[in-house]
Amino acid sequence: GSLKLFEIMEDYDVKNIIFSSSATVYNPNKKPPFVETDYTWETTNPYWTTKFILENILRDLANFKWFKVVNLRYFNPVWAHKSGLIWENPNWVPNNLLPYVMKVVSWDLESVWVFWDDYDTKDWTWERDYIHVLDLIEWHIKSIEYINKSQNNWFFEVFNLWTWIPVSVLDIINTTSKVVWFDVKYKILPRRDWDLAQSFCNPTKAKEILNWEASFSIEDSIKDSYNFIKSITNNK
């Protein structure tokens, strides 16, 4: 599907694109924080591999077809609008942590499964960074402005998207408990082979070039997620 899109873009001379990539392209054996020039490859599942492959295709299109590419590497976006009207609410067990926690808050699931054992982190659970959807939107606006203002005929520019604050699984659970005023239940299970202890990055490049940095905290994200949970609970 992406290749078809790129072909049509070239046919109609539409060569500006912002690509939603992922932090998962970074080498999992490197200790974070990641920077944009770090080695990428060695992905561990098909979805992550597609991100790596498409990054390289877009880099080639920039070099050989004069595309202007802003390649954004997301670090765990939280899709919760502050209005409480829009949120990530899958019908099945969520793959992402915060929606999973909110399923427990809304009593759709009994407890959060915490996979841990001997991670070298502050509380032995893995650490990630989370970025609020409104920060993500602002970053895209800055990326569009960057493309429009650029005097270069082509480029492939990579930016990490995050808040500079790694957050552990237990941080999420404990902060959620504080926001909702009751203890979120969780169950400790053995660690999974594919989980990384830490995944976060250095966002300095985005601040220097795009003049942007995240303004919403993980507590903001949890509060906005809970606003949605309350709205659907009240409507039941």
C-alpha positions in Angstrom: 0.0 0.0 0.0 2.8 2.4 0.8 4.6 1.7 -2.4 1.4 2.4 -4.4 1.1 5.7 -2.6 4.7 6.7 -3.4 4.2 5.8 -7.0 1.1 7.9 -7.3 2.9 10.8 -5.5 5.7 10.7 -8.1 3.2 10.5 -11.0 1.5 13.7 -9.8 4.7 15.5 -8.6 3.6 15.5 -5.0 6.8 14.9 -3.2 6.4 16.2 0.4 5.6 13.5 3.0 5.6 13.1 6.8 6.1 9.4 7.6 5.0 7.9 10.9 7.8 5.6 11.9 8.6 4.1 15.2 11.2 3.9 18.0 11.3 0.2 17.3 13.7 0.6 14.4 16.6 1.2 16.8 19.0 -1.6 17.6 17.5 -3.2 20.8 21.0 -4.1 22.0 22.0 -0.4 22.4 21.4 1.2 25.7 19.2 4.3 25.4 18.7 7.2 25.1 18.6 6.8 21.3 19.6 9.6 18.9 18.6 9.9 15.3 22.0 8.8 14.0 22.0 5.5 15.9 22.2 2.3 14.0 18.9 0.8 12.9 18.0 -2.8 12.0 17.6 -6.0 14.0 13.9 -5.5 14.4 12.1 -8.3 16.2 8.6 -8.4 14.7 7.0 -7.9 11.2 5.4 -4.6 12.1 8.7 -3.0 13.3 10.4 -4.4 10.2 7.9 -2.6 7.9 8.9 0.7 9.5 12.6 0.0 8.9 12.0 -1.0 5.3 9.8 2.0 4.5 12.3 4.4 6.1 14.9 3.1 3.7 12.6 3.3 0.7 11.8 6.9 1.6 15.5 7.7 2.0 16.0 6.4 -1.5 13.1 8.4 -2.9 14.7 11.5 -1.3 18.1 10.8 -2.8 17.0 9.7 -6.3 13.5 11.2 -6.8 13.8 14.5 -4.9 11.3 13.8 -2.2 11.2 15.9 0.9 10.7 13.5 3.8 10.2 14.2 7.5 10.6 10.9 9.2 9.0 10.9 12.7 10.0 8.1 15.1 7.2 7.9 17.7 7.8 6.7 21.3 4.5 5.3 22.6 1.8 7.9 21.7 -1.2 8.2 24.0 -4.4 8.8 22.0 -6.4 10.7 24.5 -7.9 14.1 23.7 -8.3 16.5 26.6 -12.0 16.9 25.8 -12.6 13.3 26.8 -14.4 12.6 23.4 -11.6 10.8 21.6 -9.5 8.0 23.0 -8.0 4.6 22.0 -10.7 2.1 23.1 -10.3 -1.3 21.4 -12.9 -3.9 21.9 -10.2 -6.5 22.6 -7.4 -6.7 25.1 -5.2 -3.7 24.2 -1.6 -4.1 23.1 -0.6 -0.8 24.6 -0.1 -0.3 28.3 -2.2 2.8 29.1 -5.4 1.6 27.3 -4.9 -1.8 29.0 -4.7 0.0 32.4 -7.9 1.9 31.6 -9.7 -1.3 30.8 -9.0 -2.4 34.4 -10.1 1.0 35.6 -13.4 0.6 33.8 -13.8 -2.9 35.2 -13.6 -4.5 31.7 -10.5 -6.4 32.8 -9.7 -7.8 36.2 -6.0 -6.7 36.5 -3.0 -5.4 34.7 -0.5 -8.1 33.9 3.0 -6.8 34.7 5.7 -8.8 33.0 8.9 -8.4 35.0 11.8 -10.3 36.6 15.2 -8.7 36.7 15.1 -5.5 34.5 17.9 -3.1 35.4 15.4 -0.3 36.2 14.3 1.6 39.3 11.5 -0.7 40.1 12.4 -3.8 38.0 9.6 -3.1 35.4 10.4 -1.9 31.9 10.6 1.8 31.1 9.1 3.6 28.1 8.4 7.1 27.1 4.8 8.3 26.4 3.8 11.2 24.3 0.4 12.9 24.4 -1.6 13.1 21.1 -1.8 16.9 21.3 2.0 17.1 21.4 2.1 14.7 18.5 -0.2 16.9 16.5 1.9 19.9 17.2 5.0 18.1 16.1 3.3 17.3 12.7 2.4 21.0 12.3 6.0 21.9 12.9 7.1 19.3 10.4 4.8 20.8 7.7 6.2 24.2 8.4 9.7 22.8 8.2 9.0 21.3 4.7 7.3 24.4 3.4 10.2 26.7 4.6 13.0 24.5 3.5 15.1 25.8 0.6 16.5 22.3 -0.1 15.2 20.5 -3.2 15.1 17.2 -1.3 15.9 15.8 2.1 15.3 12.9 4.4 15.2 14.3 8.0 14.6 12.1 11.1 13.2 13.3 14.4 12.6 11.4 17.6 9.2 12.2 19.3 9.2 12.0 23.1 9.1 13.9 26.4 12.6 13.0 27.7 11.1 11.3 30.8 11.2 7.5 30.9 8.2 6.0 32.7 8.0 2.5 34.2 5.0 0.1 34.2 4.5 0.6 37.9 4.8 4.4 37.4 1.8 4.2 35.1 -0.2 2.0 37.5 0.6 4.1 40.5 -0.1 7.4 38.8 -3.4 6.1 37.5 -4.3 5.0 41.0 -3.7 8.5 42.2 -5.8 10.0 39.4 -8.8 7.6 39.8 -8.7 7.6 43.6 -8.5 3.8 43.9 -5.8 1.2 43.6 -5.5 -0.3 40.1 -5.1 -4.1 40.5 -2.1 -5.7 38.9 -0.6 -9.2 38.7 3.2 -9.9 38.5 4.2 -12.4 35.9 7.6 -13.6 34.5 9.2 -11.3 32.0 8.7 -12.0 28.3 11.7 -12.6 26.0 10.9 -9.9 23.5 10.4 -7.0 26.0 13.2 -4.4 26.2 14.2 -3.1 29.6 14.2 0.5 28.4 13.2 2.4 25.3 13.5 6.2 25.2 15.5 8.8 23.2 17.2 12.1 23.1 14.8 14.7 21.5 17.4 17.6 21.3 17.3 17.6 17.5 13.6 18.4 17.3 14.0 21.2 19.8 16.9 22.8 17.9 15.5 22.4 14.4 11.7 22.4 14.8 11.7 24.6 17.9 9.4 22.1 19.7 9.3 20.1 22.9 6.6 18.1 24.6 4.4 20.0 27.0 2.0 17.3 28.4 3.1 14.9 31.2 2.1 11.3 31.6 -0.3 12.4 34.4 -2.0 14.7 31.8 -2.3 11.7 29.5 -3.8 9.5 32.2 -6.3 12.3 33.2 -7.4 12.7 29.6 -7.8 9.0 29.2 -9.8 8.8 32.4 -12.1 11.6 31.2 -13.1 9.4 28.3 -13.6 6.3 30.6 -15.9 8.4 32.8 -17.9 9.6 29.8 -18.6 6.2 28.4 -19.3 4.8 31.9 -21.8 7.5 32.5 -23.5 6.7 29.2 -23.9 3.0 29.9 
